[in-house]
Amino acid sequence: MLLRAAGALAILVVPIWLAIRALRGGRRVRPGRRLALEESLALDPRRRLLLVRCDGRGLLLLTGGTQDTVLGWLPEQGAR
């Protein structure tokens, strides 16, 4: 009886847990992190455009050529 109840609970909890992980993109959320890679876009087989978030501000980087290049800081979110 107890084993059947535990199985039923697992059938309910596991899909919910998997759905939450899928919505977060499979990434673990760690509070207090100051640096994060927001997005990466392949421009060609060698070069990538990276959007890095640091202290709430965005930074565009171009990597993979003869040298990596900082394209610039994006305006802070909410600023016009």
N, C-alpha and C positions, 0 to 999 in steps of 0.2 A: 504494500500500500504506500509506504513512504517512498520507495523507489519510483513508483508510478507518478507520485506528486512531484518529485524532483525532476523527472523526465519532462513532465508537462511544463514546469517552470522554465526549464532549459529551452524548450521549444518556443516559449514566448520571449525570453530574454535575449537569446543569441541573435535572432533576426533584427531586433531593435538595436543591439550593439553594433552589428555589421552595417546597418543603415546609417548610424551616426558616424562611423568611421568613413563610409563612402562619401557622405556629405562634406566631411572635413578634408577630403582628398587623401585620406590615409596618413596624413601628417599628424604628428603629436603636437598639441598646443602646449607650449611651455611659457608660463608667465614670466615676465621680467626680461625677455629676450630683447636686445636692442638692435640686432642685425638680422635681416631675413632676405632671402631671395624671393621676390614676389613673382616674377615671370622671366622666362627665357625664350627667345625667338631665334630660330636658325635662319640666317640670311642666305647662306650658301653652305657648302660642305665644310668650310673652314671658319667662317665668322658667325658670331652670335651677338645678339643685342640683349643685355641683361638689365632688368629693373631691380635694383637693390633698395630695400627700405632700411633706413638707419635713423633711429630716434624720431620716427614719424615723418621723415622726409624721404623723397625718392631720388635716386641717383641712377642715371643712364650710363651704362658702360658698353663699349664695343670691344669684343675680345676675339682673338684668333687670327688676326692679321700679322704683320711684321712686328707690331707692338700693340698693346692694349691702350685704349683711349677712353678718357673720361669725357663724355659728351655734355655733361652738366647736371646740376641739381634741379629738380622740379620744384615748383612753388609748393609751399606747405599746404596740406589739405585744409580747405575752408578759407584760404586766403585768395583774394582777387587782385 
